[in-house]
Amino acid sequence: MTTQDAIAVGERALPQRRGIPEPRREARWLLARAWGVTETELLVHPEREIPAAVEARYREWLERRAAGEPAEHLTGSCRFLGRDFAVSPAVLVPRPETELLVEVALELPLPPTARVLDVGTGSGCIAVTLAAERPGWRIAAVDASPAALEIARTNASSHRVEIAFHEGDLATGFEPPWDLVVANLPYIPTAALEDLPIEVGFDPTDALDGGADGLDLVRRLVADLPRLLRSCGGAVLELGEGQADRVAEIAAAAGLGVARRVRDAGGCERVIALQPR
């Protein structure tokens, strides 16, 4: 089978749907990773024959992808702000919306040796990226899932950054003060879970389900921020569609002010930055 034949097979095998808007492009992406080459190489050499082992892996991936399994689970990695991160079914696959959270955090005027806490770290993509971009920051990360923490530690090691990882319930086990708290907590309302793309169903439910209004864990963390933060500190949180107003109200009741509300590419107020009043 040649490269061009394989891509054509993949295009026919993958159904066009919400999670796969361009089957041909998806097939090319999968083939490149199954073969360990770039997509450019596939395009430049369409007549090249594919090794039998690569073809077998590619066909298996096509079958699993067509059934809805995320492409990142097939390859075991995900690109996040220019870096590769290991992922597995134990963690939420990092998404572009979370890149916005990190970008907002990096813009804050924090001291060179700021203490930073990542709550609900999952794959560790937020904590690891912050540590790589700001080597002087002293970063800790917490998650309730031992399996997620194993992935996060792997990512910290592969990117050669030092992060203190902890297993625990939000930030309840941490002593203040912190210059920055970041969090991408579950924020999908329980009733909305069944309407998500099929790929999202392969993520751990605990990383998605935010309770009746999606804000169960966000509400708990925001209530704890006045205890955690320095008087000049701040928090950056990722939110779901239509939640920014409600979180601003919750923050105000806790004695916090809103420093920024940032929209993503789709117009959703996806990230909110809070600070003590």
NULUMDREN-693982 format. One record per atom (N, C-alpha, C): atom name; x, y, z. Coordinates in steps of 0.02 Angstrom, whole numbers, padded with zeros to 5 digits. Example, Ala and Ser with C-alpha at 12.3 -4.5 7.8 and 13.67 -1.06 7.14 Angstrom:
SITE  name      xx      yy      zz
SITE     N   00660  -00284   00390
SITE    CA   00615  -00225   00390
SITE     C   00660  -00165   00390
SITE     N   00642  -00112   00354
SITE    CA   00684  -00053   00357
SITE     C   00645   00002   00394
END
This chain:
SITE  name      xx      yy      zz
SITE     N   00042  -00060   00000
SITE    CA   00000   00000   00000
SITE     C   00044   00062   00000
SITE     N   00029   00109  -00044
SITE    CA   00067   00172  -00047
SITE     C   00037   00223   00002
SITE     N   00074   00276   00011
SITE    CA   00051   00330   00055
SITE     C  -00016   00357   00032
SITE     N  -00022   00372  -00033
SITE    CA  -00085   00401  -00057
SITE     C  -00143   00352  -00052
SITE     N  -00128   00287  -00061
SITE    CA  -00180   00237  -00053
SITE     C  -00204   00234   00020
SITE     N  -00156   00237   00066
SITE    CA  -00173   00234   00137
SITE     C  -00216   00293   00159
SITE     N  -00199   00352   00135
SITE    CA  -00238   00411   00153
SITE     C  -00309   00405   00125
SITE     N  -00315   00379   00064
SITE    CA  -00382   00369   00035
SITE     C  -00422   00318   00075
SITE     N  -00390   00265   00097
SITE    CA  -00423   00215   00139
SITE     C  -00447   00247   00204
SITE     N  -00405   00288   00234
SITE    CA  -00423   00321   00296
SITE     C  -00481   00369   00287
SITE     N  -00481   00406   00232
SITE    CA  -00535   00453   00219
SITE     C  -00602   00417   00213
SITE     N  -00602   00358   00183
SITE    CA  -00664   00319   00177
SITE     C  -00684   00288   00244
SITE     N  -00635   00271   00285
SITE    CA  -00649   00236   00347
SITE     C  -00675   00282   00402
SITE     N  -00655   00345   00401
SITE    CA  -00674   00392   00454
SITE     C  -00738   00428   00436
SITE     N  -00787   00426   00481
SITE    CA  -00850   00462   00468
SITE     C  -00841   00537   00481
SITE     N  -00869   00578   00437
SITE    CA  -00867   00650   00448
SITE     C  -00919   00667   00501
SITE     N  -00897   00696   00556
SITE    CA  -00942   00715   00610
SITE     C  -00911   00772   00649
SITE     N  -00944   00790   00704
SITE    CA  -00922   00847   00744
SITE     C  -00848   00841   00765
SITE     N  -00827   00781   00785
SITE    CA  -00758   00772   00808
SITE     C  -00709   00760   00752
SITE     N  -00735   00745   00691
SITE    CA  -00691   00732   00633
SITE     C  -00718   00773   00574
SITE     N  -00707   00838   00575
SITE    CA  -00735   00880   00521
SITE     C  -00701   00868   00454
SITE     N  -00638   00846   00454
SITE    CA  -00601   00834   00392
SITE     C  -00569   00765   00394
SITE     N  -00605   00713   00373
SITE    CA  -00579   00644   00377
SITE     C  -00512   00634   00341
SITE     N  -00503   00665   00283
SITE    CA  -00440   00656   00246
SITE     C  -00381   00684   00286
SITE     N  -00390   00743   00313
SITE    CA  -00336   00773   00353
SITE     C  -00323   00731   00415
SITE     N  -00375   00706   00447
SITE    CA  -00367   00663   00506
SITE     C  -00329   00599   00489
SITE     N  -00347   00570   00431
SITE    CA  -00313   00508   00409
SITE     C  -00238   00521   00398
SITE     N  -00222   00578   00367
SITE    CA  -00152   00594   00355
SITE     C  -00115   00604   00420
SITE     N  -00147   00637   00468
SITE    CA  -00117   00648   00534
SITE     C  -00102   00581   00569
SITE     N  -00150   00535   00566
SITE    CA  -00141   00470   00598
SITE     C  -00086   00429   00564
SITE     N  -00085   00430   00498
SITE    CA  -00034   00393   00461
SITE     C   00036   00418   00478
SITE     N   00043   00484   00480
SITE    CA   00109   00513   00496
SITE     C   00133   00490   00564
SITE     N   00089   00489   00613
SITE    CA   00109   00468   00680
SITE     C   00118   00393   00686
SITE     N   00080   00355   00651
SITE    CA   00090   00283   00651
SITE     C   00157   00264   00620
SITE     N   00179   00305   00573
SITE    CA   00242   00292   00537
SITE     C   00301   00328   00568
SITE     N   00289   00379   00608
SITE    CA   00343   00418   00638
SITE     C   00375   00465   00589
SITE     N   00335   00492   00541
SITE    CA   00360   00540   00493
SITE     C   00317   00603   00497
SITE     N   00336   00654   00460
SITE    CA   00296   00715   00458
SITE     C   00242   00710   00404
SITE     N   00191   00750   00412
SITE    CA   00139   00751   00360
SITE     C   00166   00778   00294
SITE     N   00215   00822   00299
SITE    CA   00246   00849   00238
SITE     C   00279   00793   00198
SITE     N   00312   00746   00233
SITE    CA   00344   00690   00198
SITE     C   00292   00648   00162
SITE     N   00234   00639   00191
SITE    CA   00181   00601   00159
SITE     C   00158   00636   00095
SITE     N   00153   00701   00097
SITE    CA   00130   00738   00039
SITE     C   00182   00740  -00016
SITE     N   00245   00743   00003
SITE    CA   00299   00747  -00046
SITE     C   00311   00680  -00081
SITE     N   00298   00625  -00044
SITE    CA   00311   00558  -00072
SITE     C   00248   00515  -00070
SITE     N   00198   00533  -00111
SITE    CA   00135   00495  -00109
SITE     C   00141   00424  -00134
SITE     N   00195   00410  -00172
SITE    CA   00202   00343  -00201
SITE     C   00241   00295  -00156
SITE     N   00267   00319  -00100
SITE    CA   00308   00277  -00056
SITE     C   00266   00221  -00026
SITE     N   00294   00162  -00023
SITE    CA   00258   00105   00005
SITE     C   00266   00105   00081
SITE     N   00212   00086   00114
SITE    CA   00209   00086   00187
SITE     C   00232   00019   00214
SITE     N   00276   00017   00264
SITE    CA   00295  -00047   00294
SITE     C   00234  -00084   00322
SITE     N   00236  -00149   00322
SITE    CA   00179  -00189   00343
SITE     C   00159  -00174   00415
SITE     N   00209  -00165   00459
SITE    CA   00193  -00152   00530
SITE     C   00158  -00084   00538
SITE     N   00179  -00035   00499
SITE    CA   00148   00031   00502
SITE     C   00076   00027   00476
SITE     N   00066  -00010   00421
SITE    CA  -00001  -00017   00394
SITE     C  -00048  -00050   00445
SITE     N  -00023  -00101   00480
SITE    CA  -00065  -00135   00529
SITE     C  -00084  -00088   00586
SITE     N  -00035  -00049   00610
SITE    CA  -00049  -00001   00663
SITE     C  -00099   00052   00640
SITE     N  -00089   00075   00580
SITE    CA  -00132   00128   00551
SITE     C  -00204   00103   00544
SITE     N  -00213   00042   00519
SITE    CA  -00281   00015   00511
SITE     C  -00315   00006   00578
SITE     N  -00276  -00015   00629
SITE    CA  -00305  -00023   00696
SITE     C  -00327   00045   00722
SITE     N  -00285   00096   00713
SITE    CA  -00302   00163   00736
SITE     C  -00363   00191   00701
SITE     N  -00369   00178   00636
SITE    CA  -00427   00201   00599
SITE     C  -00491   00171   00628
SITE     N  -00489   00107   00643
SITE    CA  -00548   00073   00671
SITE     C  -00567   00103   00738
SITE     N  -00518   00114   00781
SITE    CA  -00532   00142   00847
SITE     C  -00554   00215   00842
SITE     N  -00523   00252   00796
SITE    CA  -00542   00323   00788
SITE     C  -00613   00328   00761
SITE     N  -00631   00285   00715
SITE    CA  -00699   00286   00687
SITE     C  -00750   00270   00741
SITE     N  -00730   00232   00792
SITE    CA  -00775   00215   00847
SITE     C  -00779   00271   00899
SITE     N  -00740   00325   00889
SITE    CA  -00745   00383   00932
SITE     C  -00686   00395   00978
SITE     N  -00640   00348   00982
SITE    CA  -00583   00357   01028
SITE     C  -00541   00417   01006
SITE     N  -00522   00461   01053
SITE    CA  -00483   00520   01034
SITE     C  -00417   00501   01001
SITE     N  -00397   00539   00952
SITE    CA  -00334   00526   00918
SITE     C  -00275   00529   00967
SITE     N  -00280   00572   01017
SITE    CA  -00226   00579   01066
SITE     C  -00218   00516   01108
SITE     N  -00273   00479   01120
SITE    CA  -00268   00416   01156
SITE     C  -00232   00364   01114
SITE     N  -00242   00367   01048
SITE    CA  -00210   00319   01004
SITE     C  -00135   00330   01004
SITE     N  -00114   00392   00999
SITE    CA  -00042   00408   00995
SITE     C  -00009   00413   01063
SITE     N  -00050   00424   01115
SITE    CA  -00023   00430   01182
SITE     C   00007   00498   01197
SITE     N  -00005   00546   01153
SITE    CA   00023   00613   01165
SITE     C  -00022   00666   01137
SITE     N  -00011   00728   01161
SITE    CA  -00051   00785   01139
SITE     C  -00006   00846   01138
SITE     N  -00016   00888   01088
SITE    CA   00022   00950   01082
SITE     C  -00013   01004   01122
SITE     N   00026   01041   01163
SITE    CA  -00002   01094   01204
SITE     C   00047   01151   01206
SITE     N   00029   01207   01177
SITE    CA   00072   01267   01175
SITE     C   00143   01250   01154
SITE     N   00148   01211   01100
SITE    CA   00213   01197   01071
SITE     C   00252   01140   01103
SITE     N   00223   01107   01153
SITE    CA   00257   01051   01185
SITE     C   00214   00988   01181
SITE     N   00247   00930   01180
SITE    CA   00212   00866   01179
SITE     C   00202   00841   01251
SITE     N   00141   00820   01265
SITE    CA   00124   00794   01331
SITE     C   00095   00723   01325
SITE     N   00118   00680   01370
SITE    CA   00089   00613   01374
SITE     C   00018   00618   01400
SITE     N  -00027   00579   01371
SITE    CA  -00096   00575   01394
SITE     C  -00118   00502   01395
SITE     N  -00172   00490   01430
SITE    CA  -00201   00423   01434
SITE     C  -00275   00432   01452
SITE     N  -00313   00377   01452
SITE    CA  -00383   00383   01474
SITE     C  -00391   00405   01547
SITE     N  -00336   00410   01584
SITE    CA  -00340   00432   01654
SITE     C  -00343   00508   01661
SITE     N  -00331   00544   01606
SITE    CA  -00329   00617   01611
SITE     C  -00370   00648   01554
SITE     N  -00392   00709   01566
SITE    CA  -00425   00749   01514
SITE     C  -00374   00767   01460
SITE     N  -00392   00756   01398
SITE    CA  -00347   00776   01344
SITE     C  -00343   00853   01342
SITE     N  -00284   00882   01347
SITE    CA  -00278   00955   01346
SITE     C  -00309   00985   01284
SITE     N  -00343   01041   01293
SITE    CA  -00378   01073   01238
SITE     C  -00355   01145   01228
SITE     N  -00367   01173   01169
SITE    CA  -00344   01242   01155
SITE     C  -00369   01293   01205
SITE     N  -00430   01282   01232
SITE    CA  -00457   01330   01280
SITE     C  -00411   01338   01341
SITE     N  -00379   01283   01360
SITE    CA  -00336   01285   01419
SITE     C  -00270   01321   01403
SITE     N  -00251   01322   01340
SITE    CA  -00192   01362   01321
SITE     C  -00205   01436   01337
SITE     N  -00267   01458   01329
SITE    CA  -00284   01527   01345
SITE     C  -00274   01541   01419
SITE     N  -00292   01495   01462
SITE    CA  -00282   01502   01534
SITE     C  -00208   01514   01549
SITE     N  -00165   01472   01519
SITE    CA  -00093   01479   01531
SITE     C  -00067   01546   01506
SITE     N  -00090   01567   01447
SITE    CA  -00068   01631   01420
SITE     C  -00086   01689   01466
SITE     N  -00147   01687   01494
SITE    CA  -00168   01739   01541
SITE     C  -00124   01738   01603
SITE     N  -00111   01678   01629
SITE    CA  -00069   01672   01690
SITE     C   00001   01700   01678
SITE     N   00029   01687   01619
SITE    CA   00097   01710   01605
SITE     C   00101   01786   01597
SITE     N   00045   01818   01585
SITE    CA   00044   01891   01577
SITE     C   00040   01927   01644
SITE     N   00026   01892   01698
SITE    CA   00019   01924   01763
SITE     C   00086   01950   01788
SITE     N   00086   02007   01822
SITE    CA   00148   02036   01848
SITE     C   00168   02005   01914
SITE     N   00190   01943   01912
SITE    CA   00209   01907   01973
SITE     C   00283   01913   01987
SITE     N   00303   01905   02050
SITE    CA   00375   01908   02066
SITE     C   00413   01850   02034
SITE     N   00478   01857   02024
SITE    CA   00518   01805   01990
SITE     C   00516   01738   02025
SITE     N   00505   01738   02091
SITE    CA   00504   01675   02128
SITE     C   00433   01660   02155
SITE     N   00383   01677   02116
SITE    CA   00314   01669   02137
SITE     C   00298   01597   02157
SITE     N   00255   01590   02208
SITE    CA   00229   01525   02227
SITE     C   00163   01514   02190
SITE     N   00159   01459   02152
SITE    CA   00102   01446   02108
SITE     C   00074   01377   02123
SITE     N   00007   01375   02127
SITE    CA  -00027   01312   02142
SITE     C  -00076   01296   02086
SITE     N  -00068   01236   02056
SITE    CA  -00112   01212   02003
SITE     C  -00160   01161   02034
SITE     N  -00223   01178   02036
SITE    CA  -00273   01136   02069
SITE     C  -00310   01094   02017
SITE     N  -00309   01028   02026
SITE    CA  -00339   00984   01977
SITE     C  -00294   00977   01916
SITE     N  -00231   00959   01927
SITE    CA  -00180   00964   01875
SITE     C  -00190   00917   01816
SITE     N  -00222   00859   01826
SITE    CA  -00232   00813   01771
SITE     C  -00167   00791   01740
SITE     N  -00158   00803   01675
SITE    CA  -00097   00784   01640
SITE     C  -00037   00826   01661
SITE     N  -00050   00880   01697
SITE    CA   00005   00925   01717
SITE     C   00023   00976   01665
SITE     N  -00017   00981   01611
SITE    CA   00001   01026   01556
SITE     C   00007   01099   01579
SITE     N  -00037   01121   01624
SITE    CA  -00033   01190   01647
SITE     C   00029   01201   01689
SITE     N   00038   01160   01740
SITE    CA   00095   01168   01786
SITE     C   00161   01161   01750
SITE     N   00167   01111   01706
SITE    CA   00230   01100   01671
SITE     C   00246   01158   01624
SITE     N   00196   01183   01589
SITE    CA   00208   01239   01544
SITE     C   00229   01301   01582
SITE     N   00195   01315   01638
SITE    CA   00214   01373   01678
SITE     C   00285   01366   01705
SITE     N   00302   01305   01727
SITE    CA   00370   01294   01753
SITE     C   00423   01301   01699
SITE     N   00406   01279   01638
SITE    CA   00454   01285   01584
SITE     C   00463   01357   01561
SITE     N   00409   01395   01562
SITE    CA   00411   01465   01540
SITE     C   00437   01512   01593
SITE     N   00428   01495   01657
SITE    CA   00450   01537   01712
SITE     C   00491   01494   01761
SITE     N   00554   01480   01745
SITE    CA   00594   01433   01785
SITE     C   00601   01453   01858
SITE     N   00593   01518   01874
SITE    CA   00601   01540   01943
SITE     C   00540   01528   01986
SITE     N   00483   01516   01955
SITE    CA   00422   01505   01994
SITE     C   00426   01439   02031
SITE     N   00400   01439   02092
SITE    CA   00398   01378   02133
SITE     C   00327   01350   02129
SITE     N   00321   01294   02094
SITE    CA   00255   01270   02075
SITE     C   00238   01204   02110
SITE     N   00177   01202   02136
SITE    CA   00149   01140   02164
SITE     C   00086   01124   02125
SITE     N   00068   01060   02122
SITE    CA   00009   01039   02086
SITE     C  -00026   00983   02124
SITE     N  -00092   00983   02121
SITE    CA  -00130   00934   02160
SITE     C  -00185   00904   02117
SITE     N  -00200   00841   02129
SITE    CA  -00255   00807   02095
SITE     C  -00280   00752   02141
SITE     N  -00344   00736   02134
SITE    CA  -00373   00683   02175
SITE     C  -00359   00614   02146
SITE     N  -00335   00610   02084
SITE    CA  -00325   00547   02050
SITE     C  -00251   00526   02050
SITE     N  -00234   00469   02082
SITE    CA  -00165   00444   02079
SITE     C  -00143   00429   02008
SITE     N  -00188   00404   01966
SITE    CA  -00170   00388   01897
SITE     C  -00153   00451   01858
SITE     N  -00191   00505   01870
SITE    CA  -00176   00568   01837
SITE     C  -00109   00595   01860
SITE     N  -00095   00590   01924
SITE    CA  -00031   00615   01950
SITE     C   00028   00577   01920
SITE     N   00019   00514   01906
SITE    CA   00072   00475   01874
SITE     C   00088   00503   01805
SITE     N   00036   00520   01767
SITE    CA   00047   00551   01701
SITE     C   00080   00619   01708
SITE     N   00056   00659   01757
SITE    CA   00084   00726   01767
SITE     C   00158   00722   01785
SITE     N   00176   00675   01827
SITE    CA   00247   00668   01845
SITE     C   00288   00648   01785
SITE     N   00261   00605   01742
SITE    CA   00296   00586   01681
SITE     C   00309   00647   01637
SITE     N   00259   00690   01631
SITE    CA   00267   00750   01590
SITE     C   00317   00799   01620
SITE     N   00315   00807   01685
SITE    CA   00364   00851   01717
SITE     C   00435   00825   01706
SITE     N   00443   00760   01711
SITE    CA   00510   00731   01701
SITE     C   00533   00739   01629
SITE     N   00488   00727   01581
SITE    CA   00508   00731   01510
SITE     C   00526   00803   01490
SITE     N   00496   00852   01524
SITE    CA   00511   00922   01508
SITE     C   00562   00952   01557
SITE     N   00587   00910   01601
SITE    CA   00641   00929   01647
SITE     C   00625   00990   01689
SITE     N   00566   00988   01720
SITE    CA   00547   01041   01766
SITE     C   00532   01011   01834
SITE     N   00540   01052   01885
SITE    CA   00528   01029   01953
SITE     C   00462   01055   01978
SITE     N   00418   01008   01995
SITE    CA   00352   01025   02021
SITE     C   00338   00979   02081
SITE     N   00310   01008   02134
SITE    CA   00291   00967   02192
SITE     C   00220   00943   02182
SITE     N   00212   00878   02170
SITE    CA   00146   00849   02157
SITE     C   00117   00820   02222
SITE     N   00051   00829   02229
SITE    CA   00016   00806   02289
SITE     C  -00051   00774   02270
SITE     N  -00070   00723   02305
SITE    CA  -00136   00695   02298
SITE     C  -00181   00726   02351
SITE     N  -00239   00752   02330
SITE    CA  -00282   00783   02380
SITE     C  -00346   00811   02351
SITE     N  -00387   00839   02396
SITE    CA  -00451   00867   02379
SITE     C  -00444   00943   02370
SITE     N  -00444   00964   02307
SITE    CA  -00433   01035   02291
SITE     C  -00373   01062   02329
SITE     N  -00379   01121   02360
SITE    CA  -00321   01151   02393
SITE     C  -00326   01146   02469
SITE     N  -00369   01102   02493
SITE    CA  -00383   01100   02565
SITE     C  -00321   01083   02607
SITE     N  -00273   01047   02578
SITE    CA  -00214   01027   02616
SITE     C  -00156   01075   02611
SITE     N  -00165   01133   02580
SITE    CA  -00110   01179   02568
SITE     C  -00113   01240   02613
SITE     N  -00055   01259   02637
SITE    CA  -00050   01318   02680
SITE     C  -00034   01380   02638
SITE     N  -00063   01437   02655
SITE    CA  -00047   01499   02619
SITE     C   00022   01525   02640
SITE     N   00048   01576   02604
SITE    CA   00014   01613   02550
SITE     C   00039   01591   02481
SITE     N  -00003   01601   02430
SITE    CA   00014   01586   02361
SITE     C   00007   01650   02319
SITE     N   00053   01658   02272
SITE    CA   00049   01716   02228
SITE     C  -00003   01704   02172
SITE     N  -00010   01641   02152
SITE    CA  -00055   01625   02097
SITE     C  -00085   01556   02107
SITE     N  -00150   01551   02096
SITE    CA  -00184   01487   02094
SITE     C  -00215   01481   02024
SITE     N  -00202   01425   01991
SITE    CA  -00231   01412   01925
SITE     C  -00271   01348   01929
SITE     N  -00324   01344   01890
SITE    CA  -00366   01284   01893
SITE     C  -00409   01276   01831
SITE     N  -00408   01217   01803
SITE    CA  -00456   01197   01752
SITE     C  -00495   01139   01782
SITE     N  -00545   01156   01822
SITE    CA  -00585   01106   01858
SITE     C  -00644   01083   01814
SITE     N  -00674   01027   01831
SITE    CA  -00734   01005   01794
SITE     C  -00787   01060   01796
SITE     N  -00815   01077   01738
SITE    CA  -00866   01130   01737
SITE     C  -00925   01115   01691
SITE     N  -00931   01052   01668
SITE    CA  -00987   01033   01627
SITE     C  -01047   01015   01672
SITE     N  -01105   01046   01663
SITE    CA  -01164   01025   01702
SITE     C  -01179   00951   01687
SITE     N  -01198   00915   01739
SITE    CA  -01209   00843   01732
SITE     C  -01257   00827   01674
SITE     N  -01310   00864   01669
SITE    CA  -01360   00850   01617
SITE     C  -01333   00861   01547
SITE     N  -01279   00899   01539
SITE    CA  -01252   00914   01473
SITE     C  -01201   00863   01450
SITE     N  -01181   00818   01493
SITE    CA  -01129   00770   01475
SITE     C  -01148   00727   01415
SITE     N  -01212   00708   01411
SITE    CA  -01233   00664   01357
SITE     C  -01235   00699   01289
SITE     N  -01230   00764   01288
SITE    CA  -01232   00801   01225
SITE     C  -01163   00818   01199
SITE     N  -01110   00797   01233
SITE    CA  -01042   00812   01212
SITE     C  -01022   00768   01153
SITE     N  -00971   00789   01115
SITE    CA  -00946   00747   01060
SITE     C  -00926   00678   01086
SITE     N  -00931   00628   01043
SITE    CA  -00917   00559   01064
SITE     C  -00847   00552   01092
SITE     N  -00798   00591   01066
SITE    CA  -00729   00586   01090
SITE     C  -00724   00604   01164
SITE     N  -00763   00653   01186
SITE    CA  -00759   00676   01255
SITE     C  -00780   00621   01303
SITE     N  -00822   00575   01280
SITE    CA  -00844   00520   01322
SITE     C  -00788   00473   01342
SITE     N  -00730   00478   01309
SITE    CA  -00672   00437   01327
SITE     C  -00630   00470   01381
SITE     N  -00643   00533   01396
SITE    CA  -00609   00567   01452
SITE     C  -00639   00543   01517
SITE     N  -00601   00545   01573
SITE    CA  -00629   00525   01637
SITE     C  -00687   00570   01658
SITE     N  -00743   00540   01678
SITE    CA  -00802   00579   01697
SITE     C  -00787   00628   01753
SITE     N  -00744   00608   01800
SITE    CA  -00728   00651   01857
SITE     C  -00693   00715   01835
SITE     N  -00664   00715   01775
SITE    CA  -00630   00775   01750
SITE     C  -00677   00820   01711
SITE     N  -00740   00798   01702
SITE    CA  -00788   00835   01663
SITE     C  -00848   00860   01703
SITE     N  -00874   00816   01745
SITE    CA  -00938   00827   01779
SITE     C  -00931   00878   01836
SITE     N  -00961   00936   01826
SITE    CA  -00958   00989   01876
SITE     C  -01020   00995   01919
SITE     N  -01064   00945   01917
SITE    CA  -01125   00948   01957
SITE     C  -01182   00981   01920
SITE     N  -01235   00996   01956
SITE    CA  -01297   01020   01925
SITE     C  -01287   01082   01881
SITE     N  -01250   01131   01906
SITE    CA  -01239   01191   01866
SITE     C  -01167   01195   01839
SITE     N  -01129   01142   01849
SITE    CA  -01060   01140   01825
SITE     C  -01009   01173   01869
SITE     N  -01031   01201   01925
SITE    CA  -00986   01242   01966
SITE     C  -00973   01215   02036
SITE     N  -00988   01152   02048
SITE    CA  -00979   01125   02116
SITE     C  -00908   01135   02141
SITE     N  -00858   01113   02102
SITE    CA  -00789   01119   02125
SITE     C  -00762   01190   02118
SITE     N  -00783   01224   02066
SITE    CA  -00763   01294   02058
SITE     C  -00786   01336   02118
SITE     N  -00848   01325   02139
SITE    CA  -00876   01362   02196
SITE     C  -00834   01349   02259
SITE     N  -00816   01287   02270
SITE    CA  -00776   01270   02330
SITE     C  -00707   01302   02327
SITE     N  -00675   01301   02269
SITE    CA  -00609   01330   02264
SITE     C  -00611   01405   02273
SITE     N  -00659   01438   02240
SITE    CA  -00664   01511   02246
SITE     C  -00674   01532   02319
SITE     N  -00715   01494   02355
SITE    CA  -00726   01509   02426
SITE     C  -00662   01504   02467
SITE     N  -00615   01463   02443
SITE    CA  -00552   01452   02479
SITE     C  -00497   01501   02458
SITE     N  -00508   01537   02404
SITE    CA  -00455   01581   02378
SITE     C  -00434   01636   02427
SITE     N  -00480   01668   02464
SITE    CA  -00458   01719   02511
SITE     C  -00408   01693   02562
SITE     N  -00415   01631   02581
SITE    CA  -00367   01600   02628
SITE     C  -00301   01587   02594
SITE     N  -00302   01567   02531
SITE    CA  -00242   01544   02497
SITE     C  -00199   01600   02471
SITE     N  -00229   01653   02446
SITE    CA  -00192   01703   02408
SITE     C  -00161   01758   02451
SITE     N  -00103   01780   02429
SITE    CA  -00075   01842   02456
SITE     C  -00121   01900   02440
SITE     N  -00113   01955   02476
SITE    CA  -00155   02013   02463
SITE     C  -00146   02040   02392
SITE     N  -00087   02029   02363
SITE    CA  -00073   02052   02295
SITE     C  -00074   01994   02245
SITE     N  -00099   01936   02267
SITE    CA  -00100   01878   02224
SITE     C  -00161   01875   02179
SITE     N  -00167   01820   02141
SITE    CA  -00223   01813   02097
SITE     C  -00236   01740   02079
SITE     N  -00293   01729   02047
SITE    CA  -00313   01662   02025
SITE     C  -00338   01666   01953
SITE     N  -00323   01615   01914
SITE    CA  -00346   01611   01845
SITE     C  -00381   01545   01836
SITE     N  -00445   01548   01816
SITE    CA  -00487   01488   01811
SITE     C  -00515   01482   01740
SITE     N  -00522   01420   01717
SITE    CA  -00557   01407   01654
SITE     C  -00630   01391   01669
SITE     N  -00675   01417   01628
SITE    CA  -00746   01409   01639
SITE     C  -00781   01384   01576
SITE     N  -00844   01364   01585
SITE    CA  -00885   01343   01529
SITE     C  -00928   01399   01503
SITE     N  -00964   01385   01451
SITE    CA  -01008   01433   01418
SITE     C  -01058   01462   01467
SITE     N  -01061   01529   01471
SITE    CA  -01112   01562   01511
SITE     C  -01101   01561   01586
SITE     N  -01040   01542   01609
SITE    CA  -01029   01536   01681
SITE     C  -00993   01596   01711
SITE     N  -00966   01641   01671
SITE    CA  -00924   01695   01697
SITE     C  -00962   01741   01744
SITE     N  -01024   01759   01727
SITE    CA  -01063   01803   01771
SITE     C  -01074   01772   01839
SITE     N  -01092   01709   01838
SITE    CA  -01107   01674   01902
SITE     C  -01043   01668   01944
SITE     N  -00987   01653   01913
SITE    CA  -00924   01648   01951
SITE     C  -00903   01716   01977
SITE     N  -00916   01769   01940
SITE    CA  -00901   01836   01965
SITE     C  -00942   01851   02027
SITE     N  -01005   01828   02029
SITE    CA  -01047   01838   02088
SITE     C  -01021   01797   02147
SITE     N  -01002   01736   02134
SITE    CA  -00974   01693   02187
SITE     C  -00910   01724   02215
SITE     N  -00869   01751   02170
SITE    CA  -00806   01782   02191
SITE     C  -00820   01844   02234
SITE     N  -00868   01884   02213
SITE    CA  -00885   01945   02251
SITE     C  -00908   01928   02321
SITE     N  -00948   01874   02327
SITE    CA  -00972   01853   02393
SITE     C  -00914   01830   02437
SITE     N  -00859   01807   02406
SITE    CA  -00801   01784   02444
SITE     C  -00751   01839   02457
SITE     N  -00767   01901   02433
SITE    CA  -00721   01957   02443
SITE     C  -00668   01964   02390
SITE     N  -00682   01937   02330
SITE    CA  -00635   01940   02275
SITE     C  -00662   01984   02219
SITE     N  -00617   02015   02183
SITE    CA  -00636   02055   02125
SITE     C  -00615   02021   02061
SITE     N  -00647   02040   02006
SITE    CA  -00630   02013   01940
SITE     C  -00579   02060   01907
SITE     N  -00521   02033   01891
SITE    CA  -00469   02073   01858
SITE     C  -00476   02070   01782
SITE     N  -00494   02011   01756
SITE    CA  -00501   02004   01683
SITE     C  -00552   01949   01668
SITE     N  -00588   01957   01612
SITE    CA  -00630   01905   01584
SITE     C  -00609   01899   01511
SITE     N  -00585   01840   01491
SITE    CA  -00555   01833   01425
SITE     C  -00595   01784   01383
SITE     N  -00611   01805   01322
SITE    CA  -00650   01763   01276
SITE     C  -00604   01719   01235
SITE     N  -00628   01658   01219
SITE    CA  -00591   01615   01175
SITE     C  -00608   01630   01103
SITE     N  -00582   01590   01056
SITE    CA  -00593   01603   00985
SITE     C  -00666   01598   00965
SITE     N  -00705   01561   01004
SITE    CA  -00776   01554   00989
SITE     C  -00820   01606   01022
SITE     N  -00790   01653   01059
SITE    CA  -00828   01706   01090
SITE     C  -00850   01692   01161
SITE     N  -00836   01632   01187
SITE    CA  -00854   01614   01256
SITE     C  -00806   01647   01305
SITE     N  -00834   01676   01359
SITE    CA  -00791   01702   01413
SITE     C  -00762   01641   01450
SITE     N  -00705   01618   01425
SITE    CA  -00677   01554   01445
SITE     C  -00633   01558   01506
SITE     N  -00599   01615   01516
SITE    CA  -00551   01621   01571
SITE     C  -00569   01683   01613
SITE     N  -00566   01675   01678
SITE    CA  -00578   01731   01723
SITE     C  -00519   01736   01772
SITE     N  -00496   01797   01782
SITE    CA  -00441   01810   01829
SITE     C  -00470   01847   01889
SITE     N  -00457   01821   01949
SITE    CA  -00483   01849   02011
SITE     C  -00426   01874   02055
SITE     N  -00442   01922   02098
SITE    CA  -00393   01948   02145
SITE     C  -00426   01971   02208
SITE     N  -00389   01968   02264
SITE    CA  -00418   01993   02327
SITE     C  -00433   02067   02322
SITE     N  -00487   02088   02356
SITE    CA  -00504   02159   02356
SITE     C  -00463   02198   02407
END
